[in-house]
Every structure is written in structure tokens, then in C-alpha cells.
Amino acid sequence: MRARARVMGEIEEVQERIKADMEAMEEQMATMMEAMMSMKNIMEVNAVAVAVTNTLAEVDPTPPSGLNQINHPPRIW
């Protein structure tokens, strides 16, 4: 009887450790899902920004005047 009680106690301990490990894994998975959703949102925002930039470039393909000055500074003489 004592041996059986000891085995049952050990089984309960193992079950408790498994439960704790599973809870920790669930928390880690939730954190990973949050990070992935955040990355997805960033990618969507970037895709919109690229689409807007491309659309604006199609409407007016000339670079802004500030860029022209950087690439070709005005001559002073």
C-alpha cells in the first residue's frame, strides 16, 4: 500500500509539472502570436506606404526640388 501511495504521489507531481510546462508554453505561444501580428501590421503599413509612393511617382515622376538640389547643387558662379 505504501509503495502504491508513493507511486501515486509521484504521478501527481509529474502531472503538475506537465501542467506547469503546458501553461508556460501557452504563454510563450501567445507572446509569439502577438509578435507575429505586430510584424504583420508593420508589413501592411509598409505595403500601403510603398503603394502610395508608387502612385505619387506615377502622377508626378519628377523628384522633389530638394532632391534635385542635393543631386545637382546650384552653381554660384
mmCIF file of the C-alpha atoms, coordinates in Angstrom:
data_MODEL
# 
_entry.id   MODEL 
# 
loop_
_atom_site.group_PDB 
_atom_site.id 
_atom_site.type_symbol 
_atom_site.label_atom_id 
_atom_site.label_alt_id 
_atom_site.label_comp_id 
_atom_site.label_asym_id 
_atom_site.label_entity_id 
_atom_site.label_seq_id 
_atom_site.pdbx_PDB_ins_code 
_atom_site.Cartn_x 
_atom_site.Cartn_y 
_atom_site.Cartn_z 
_atom_site.occupancy 
_atom_site.B_iso_or_equiv 
_atom_site.pdbx_formal_charge 
_atom_site.auth_seq_id 
_atom_site.auth_comp_id 
_atom_site.auth_asym_id 
_atom_site.auth_atom_id 
_atom_site.pdbx_PDB_model_num 
ATOM 1  C CA . MET A 1 1  ? 0.000  0.000  0.000   1.00 0.00 ? 1  MET A CA 1 
ATOM 2  C CA . ARG A 1 2  ? 2.778  2.434  0.860   1.00 0.00 ? 2  ARG A CA 1 
ATOM 3  C CA . ALA A 1 3  ? 4.516  1.746  -2.448  1.00 0.00 ? 3  ALA A CA 1 
ATOM 4  C CA . ARG A 1 4  ? 1.286  2.392  -4.322  1.00 0.00 ? 4  ARG A CA 1 
ATOM 5  C CA . ALA A 1 5  ? 0.695  5.647  -2.437  1.00 0.00 ? 5  ALA A CA 1 
ATOM 6  C CA . ARG A 1 6  ? 4.240  6.756  -3.226  1.00 0.00 ? 6  ARG A CA 1 
ATOM 7  C CA . VAL A 1 7  ? 3.788  5.949  -6.924  1.00 0.00 ? 7  VAL A CA 1 
ATOM 8  C CA . MET A 1 8  ? 0.504  7.852  -6.964  1.00 0.00 ? 8  MET A CA 1 
ATOM 9  C CA . GLY A 1 9  ? 2.233  10.834 -5.338  1.00 0.00 ? 9  GLY A CA 1 
ATOM 10 C CA . GLU A 1 10 ? 4.984  10.722 -7.952  1.00 0.00 ? 10 GLU A CA 1 
ATOM 11 C CA . ILE A 1 11 ? 2.417  10.560 -10.740 1.00 0.00 ? 11 ILE A CA 1 
ATOM 12 C CA . GLU A 1 12 ? 0.646  13.604 -9.341  1.00 0.00 ? 12 GLU A CA 1 
ATOM 13 C CA . GLU A 1 13 ? 3.945  15.501 -9.195  1.00 0.00 ? 13 GLU A CA 1 
ATOM 14 C CA . VAL A 1 14 ? 4.697  14.625 -12.817 1.00 0.00 ? 14 VAL A CA 1 
ATOM 15 C CA . GLN A 1 15 ? 1.197  15.703 -13.840 1.00 0.00 ? 15 GLN A CA 1 
ATOM 16 C CA . GLU A 1 16 ? 1.630  19.025 -12.024 1.00 0.00 ? 16 GLU A CA 1 
ATOM 17 C CA . ARG A 1 17 ? 4.979  19.626 -13.774 1.00 0.00 ? 17 ARG A CA 1 
ATOM 18 C CA . ILE A 1 18 ? 3.429  18.788 -17.141 1.00 0.00 ? 18 ILE A CA 1 
ATOM 19 C CA . LYS A 1 19 ? 0.567  21.179 -16.436 1.00 0.00 ? 19 LYS A CA 1 
ATOM 20 C CA . ALA A 1 20 ? 3.009  23.949 -15.469 1.00 0.00 ? 20 ALA A CA 1 
ATOM 21 C CA . ASP A 1 21 ? 5.080  23.293 -18.606 1.00 0.00 ? 21 ASP A CA 1 
ATOM 22 C CA . MET A 1 22 ? 1.968  23.436 -20.786 1.00 0.00 ? 22 MET A CA 1 
ATOM 23 C CA . GLU A 1 23 ? 0.892  26.727 -19.211 1.00 0.00 ? 23 GLU A CA 1 
ATOM 24 C CA . ALA A 1 24 ? 4.370  28.165 -19.837 1.00 0.00 ? 24 ALA A CA 1 
ATOM 25 C CA . MET A 1 25 ? 4.210  27.001 -23.465 1.00 0.00 ? 25 MET A CA 1 
ATOM 26 C CA . GLU A 1 26 ? 0.783  28.611 -23.875 1.00 0.00 ? 26 GLU A CA 1 
ATOM 27 C CA . GLU A 1 27 ? 2.186  31.911 -22.607 1.00 0.00 ? 27 GLU A CA 1 
ATOM 28 C CA . GLN A 1 28 ? 5.155  31.646 -24.965 1.00 0.00 ? 28 GLN A CA 1 
ATOM 29 C CA . MET A 1 29 ? 2.858  30.888 -27.895 1.00 0.00 ? 29 MET A CA 1 
ATOM 30 C CA . ALA A 1 30 ? 0.675  33.879 -27.038 1.00 0.00 ? 30 ALA A CA 1 
ATOM 31 C CA . THR A 1 31 ? 3.766  36.099 -26.938 1.00 0.00 ? 31 THR A CA 1 
ATOM 32 C CA . MET A 1 32 ? 4.936  34.751 -30.302 1.00 0.00 ? 32 MET A CA 1 
ATOM 33 C CA . MET A 1 33 ? 1.477  35.323 -31.815 1.00 0.00 ? 33 MET A CA 1 
ATOM 34 C CA . GLU A 1 34 ? 1.496  38.917 -30.574 1.00 0.00 ? 34 GLU A CA 1 
ATOM 35 C CA . ALA A 1 35 ? 4.935  39.456 -32.126 1.00 0.00 ? 35 ALA A CA 1 
ATOM 36 C CA . MET A 1 36 ? 3.808  37.910 -35.414 1.00 0.00 ? 36 MET A CA 1 
ATOM 37 C CA . MET A 1 37 ? 0.669  40.055 -35.518 1.00 0.00 ? 37 MET A CA 1 
ATOM 38 C CA . SER A 1 38 ? 2.777  43.130 -34.838 1.00 0.00 ? 38 SER A CA 1 
ATOM 39 C CA . MET A 1 39 ? 5.117  42.193 -37.694 1.00 0.00 ? 39 MET A CA 1 
ATOM 40 C CA . LYS A 1 40 ? 2.101  41.620 -39.968 1.00 0.00 ? 40 LYS A CA 1 
ATOM 41 C CA . ASN A 1 41 ? 0.762  45.077 -39.128 1.00 0.00 ? 41 ASN A CA 1 
ATOM 42 C CA . ILE A 1 42 ? 4.154  46.657 -39.851 1.00 0.00 ? 42 ILE A CA 1 
ATOM 43 C CA . MET A 1 43 ? 4.334  44.838 -43.194 1.00 0.00 ? 43 MET A CA 1 
ATOM 44 C CA . GLU A 1 44 ? 0.824  46.013 -44.104 1.00 0.00 ? 44 GLU A CA 1 
ATOM 45 C CA . VAL A 1 45 ? 1.661  49.617 -43.233 1.00 0.00 ? 45 VAL A CA 1 
ATOM 46 C CA . ASN A 1 46 ? 4.854  49.401 -45.281 1.00 0.00 ? 46 ASN A CA 1 
ATOM 47 C CA . ALA A 1 47 ? 2.948  47.920 -48.233 1.00 0.00 ? 47 ALA A CA 1 
ATOM 48 C CA . VAL A 1 48 ? 0.483  50.820 -48.105 1.00 0.00 ? 48 VAL A CA 1 
ATOM 49 C CA . ALA A 1 49 ? 3.326  53.332 -47.914 1.00 0.00 ? 49 ALA A CA 1 
ATOM 50 C CA . VAL A 1 50 ? 5.025  51.753 -50.945 1.00 0.00 ? 50 VAL A CA 1 
ATOM 51 C CA . ALA A 1 51 ? 1.756  51.734 -52.883 1.00 0.00 ? 51 ALA A CA 1 
ATOM 52 C CA . VAL A 1 52 ? 1.131  55.411 -52.101 1.00 0.00 ? 52 VAL A CA 1 
ATOM 53 C CA . THR A 1 53 ? 4.703  56.334 -53.023 1.00 0.00 ? 53 THR A CA 1 
ATOM 54 C CA . ASN A 1 54 ? 4.451  54.437 -56.309 1.00 0.00 ? 54 ASN A CA 1 
ATOM 55 C CA . THR A 1 55 ? 1.113  56.075 -57.102 1.00 0.00 ? 55 THR A CA 1 
ATOM 56 C CA . LEU A 1 56 ? 2.513  59.530 -56.383 1.00 0.00 ? 56 LEU A CA 1 
ATOM 57 C CA . ALA A 1 57 ? 5.569  58.793 -58.526 1.00 0.00 ? 57 ALA A CA 1 
ATOM 58 C CA . GLU A 1 58 ? 3.283  57.815 -61.415 1.00 0.00 ? 58 GLU A CA 1 
ATOM 59 C CA . VAL A 1 59 ? 1.293  61.027 -61.044 1.00 0.00 ? 59 VAL A CA 1 
ATOM 60 C CA . ASP A 1 60 ? 4.380  63.268 -60.845 1.00 0.00 ? 60 ASP A CA 1 
ATOM 61 C CA . PRO A 1 61 ? 7.582  61.426 -61.835 1.00 0.00 ? 61 PRO A CA 1 
ATOM 62 C CA . THR A 1 62 ? 9.831  64.435 -61.150 1.00 0.00 ? 62 THR A CA 1 
ATOM 63 C CA . PRO A 1 63 ? 11.688 64.241 -57.856 1.00 0.00 ? 63 PRO A CA 1 
ATOM 64 C CA . PRO A 1 64 ? 11.012 66.932 -55.275 1.00 0.00 ? 64 PRO A CA 1 
ATOM 65 C CA . SER A 1 65 ? 13.093 70.088 -55.685 1.00 0.00 ? 65 SER A CA 1 
ATOM 66 C CA . GLY A 1 66 ? 15.039 69.343 -52.519 1.00 0.00 ? 66 GLY A CA 1 
ATOM 67 C CA . LEU A 1 67 ? 16.322 66.116 -54.043 1.00 0.00 ? 67 LEU A CA 1 
ATOM 68 C CA . ASN A 1 68 ? 17.372 67.946 -57.220 1.00 0.00 ? 68 ASN A CA 1 
ATOM 69 C CA . GLN A 1 69 ? 19.399 70.382 -55.159 1.00 0.00 ? 69 GLN A CA 1 
ATOM 70 C CA . ILE A 1 70 ? 21.127 67.575 -53.324 1.00 0.00 ? 70 ILE A CA 1 
ATOM 71 C CA . ASN A 1 71 ? 21.995 65.728 -56.526 1.00 0.00 ? 71 ASN A CA 1 
ATOM 72 C CA . HIS A 1 72 ? 22.718 68.875 -58.561 1.00 0.00 ? 72 HIS A CA 1 
ATOM 73 C CA . PRO A 1 73 ? 23.578 71.833 -56.344 1.00 0.00 ? 73 PRO A CA 1 
ATOM 74 C CA . PRO A 1 74 ? 23.031 75.241 -57.936 1.00 0.00 ? 74 PRO A CA 1 
ATOM 75 C CA . ARG A 1 75 ? 26.098 76.858 -59.432 1.00 0.00 ? 75 ARG A CA 1 
ATOM 76 C CA . ILE A 1 76 ? 27.143 80.017 -57.675 1.00 0.00 ? 76 ILE A CA 1 
ATOM 77 C CA . TRP A 1 77 ? 29.308 81.478 -60.463 1.00 0.00 ? 77 TRP A CA 1 
# 
